[in-house]
């Protein structure tokens, strides 16, 4: 089984950027891939292309140790810099990734996006630099340290006997139904968020909340906290700005749902499996 090891000392780990390391390439379009499988380049690629692409060591990010090899990530401002392959969005690659691969690629993507957005201090506007040991960009002018932004969200599968509540979001281009989800607001607990989001999106109340697990979701930087909840009262009344349609579905007659690699798919599958 693939294993990811996160660095205790980022500065020390960054010294492994040398022959033998693996480099993940990230661009606006996604990650560098070939035939629906993510690809890496070696240190020789860096030696031959960095200067022409205007890349410096500040553009190189240590990601993690994966299966005994050190992985780094580099963001390319121009996706045209690569040939003999293609850029693939993480969502499109998800069905072809195992859990460790999704964690590795998601981490690389989030780190690159964070770094791009914090090259200048959000407080005083001065240029920032990489902290020597931590995953942070530091401002020498005012002392502000900017860490990768993680947005906590809840995702919940509401059940009512042999039926579960699934909804199709307005932003979905495909007729896919999923669990309800939403961002946790300032000063709000995860459990409070579950009750609020369910009521706001579909107009019902829930109880008997149970925490099921979590998943990093790099679109662009959420931490999804998964819950199960039981229906309590009310009739479905959707928020038409966010939800296109919602309904109760029997565990044996589900519509198109997210893949099992996602926490939404896992919550749904666990519900189905509870009746086998």
N, C-alpha and C positions, 0 to 999 in steps of 0.2 A: 504493500500500500504506500502511495506517495506521501511524503512527509515534508512539512514546511517548518523551518526554524527561523524565528524572528531574532534580529540582533539585539544583544544587551548593550553594546557600545557601537553606535552607528558610525562614529568616526573611524574606529578600528576596522569595522567590517568593510568600509569604503576603500580601504587599502588593498582589498582583494580585486580591485579593478585592474586586471592584468590578463595575460594569456591563460586560457582555461576557463574564464568566466563566460556566462551567457548573457546576451543583451536582448531585452524585449524592446521593440520599437512601437511607439504609440503615436497616433495622429488624431486629428479631429474625426476622421472616419472610423477609427477603432484601433485594432491591433494588427500587426503584420502577420499574415497567414497564407496558407496554400492548401487548396482543396479541403476547406472547412477544418483545418488543423493549424493551431498557432505555431509560429516559427520564431526562431531566435537567430541572431547573428553573433559572430565571435569578436574577439578583441582585434583581430586583423581588420575587420570591417571598420572599426573605430579609427585605427591607424591610417587607413586608406581614404576615409571620407570625412572625418571630423573637421578638418581645416576648411575644406571646400563648402561644407554645410554651415560653417560659422559656429560650430559647437565647441564648448569648453568643458572643463571638469565640473563646473557648476551646473551643467545640464545633465549630469550623470547621477542617477539616484539608485542607491542600494535598495533592493526590494526584500529579499529573503534568501535563505539557503533552501534549495528545493532538491530533494533526492541527492543530497551531498554536494551539490554544485551551487556556486554563488550566482545569483541573478541580479542584473541591473536593468534599469529602464531609462530610455531616452525619448523625449518628445520631439517629433519632427514638425516644424512649422509648415513645411511643404511636403505633402504626401507624394508629390511627383518625384521625390528623391530616390524612391525605390522602384525596382523593376523585377520581373520574374516572380511575381506573386501578387497578392491583393490585400487590401485592407478589409477587415471583417469587424462589424460591430459586436460587442460582447453579447448582446441579446441574441444575435444570430448564431453565435458560437456556443451559447449555453447548452443546447441539447447534446453537444459533442464533447463536453468537458466533464471530467470527474470533479468531485468536491474540492480537492487540493488544487487542481489546475484553475478552477474558477476563483478560488481565494487568491492565488498567485497573480493572475491577470487582473482581477478586480483591484487588488492592492496596488499594482503597478499603475493602473489607469488613474486611481484616486490620487496617488502621490504626484504624478505628472500634472494633473489638473490643478491640484493645490499649489504646486510650485509655480505654475504659470500665473496664477491669480494673486500671488503674494511676493512678486519681485520688488514691489514698492510698499513701504509702510502705510498701513491704513490709517494711522494716527497723524503722522507728520509728513508723509510723502517721500521720505528719503529712500534710497536704494537699500534693500536688505541683502543679507548673505546667509548662507547655510550655517546653522549652529554646529560647532565642532563635534558634538556628541549626540545631541537630540535631533529628533525629526521636527525641526522648527526652522523658520527663517527669522533672523534677528536683525533689529534696527540698532545701529550704534549711536544714532542721534538721540532717540528718546527711550531706548531700552525695551521697546515692545517686542515680544516674541509671538509669532504667528504659527500655530500648529494646524495640522490637517483638520478640516471641519468635518465632523460627523453629525448627521442629523438623525435623531432617534424618531422612529415611526412605529406605529402598531399595525398589525395585520391580524384580522380575526375571522374565524369561521364560525358562524352562528348556526346552531342546529335546533331542530324541532322534531324530536323522535327520529324517524327514518329519513327526514328531509333536512337539507342544508340550504342556507341562503347564499345565492351567488348573484353577482352583478356584473354588468358590462359597462365599463367606463366610457365616457364620451370620447376620450383620446385614442381608444383602441381602433386600429384600422381593420383588424380582423374580428369576426364575431366570437371573441373569447370572453368567457365569464370567469370571474375570480372572486377571491375573498374581499371583504371591505378593508380599507387601509387609510391611514392618515398620519400627519405629522403631530408629534406631541408638542403642545404649546408651553410657553414659559410658565413655570409654577404648577404644572399639571403632572399628575402621576400617570403611569402607563395605563392603569386600570380606569382612571377617570377618562382618559383619552378614548379608550375602547367604547365606553358608554356614550360619550359625546359624539364620536364619529358615526357610530351606528345610527343614533337617533337623527343626526343631521343628514345623513345620506339616504336612509330608507324609512325613517319615521317610526321605528319600533324601539322598545326597551329590552334590555338583556340582563341576565344575572348569572350566577354560578360561573364566574370567569376562572379559567385555569391557564397558567403560562405553559407554553409548549416548547419553546426554543427560540433561537435567534439566527439571523443570517446577515452578513454584510452584503449590501446591495449597491454596487457602484454606479448608480444612475441618477445623480452623479456621486452621492456620498451618504447613503442612508444606512442606518443599522435597524433592521426590521425585527421587532419583537413580536413573536407569534403567540396568539391566544386562541382558545376555544371558549365559546360562550353559549348559554342556553337562552332560547327565546323566552321572554316574560310576558309582554303585552303589545298591543297595537297592530295596525294594518300597514302594509307596505305603502309608503308615499315617498317617491324618489325625489331627490334634489336634481332637477333636470339640467342644472349647469354642470354637474359632475357625472351623473349616472344616466346612461341611455335607457337601461332597463334592468330590472331585478326581479327575482322570483324564488320560490321554494322548489328544490329539485330533489327527487328521490335518489338515494345512493346508487341505485341500479340504472338510472336514466339521466346521466349527467350530460350537459352540453360540452362544447370544446372548452377545456380548462388548461391552465399553465402546466408546463412540464414538471416532472417530479424533482428536477434539479433546483427549482425555486421553492422558497418556503411556503408560498401559496399552494403549489402543487403537493407539497408534503402534507400540509394540513388537510387538504381535500382527500388525499390518498389514505391518511390515517383514519379519517371518518369512514370511508368506504370499507377499509379493512376491519373496522370494529364490528361489522355485521357478518364477517365471514367465519 
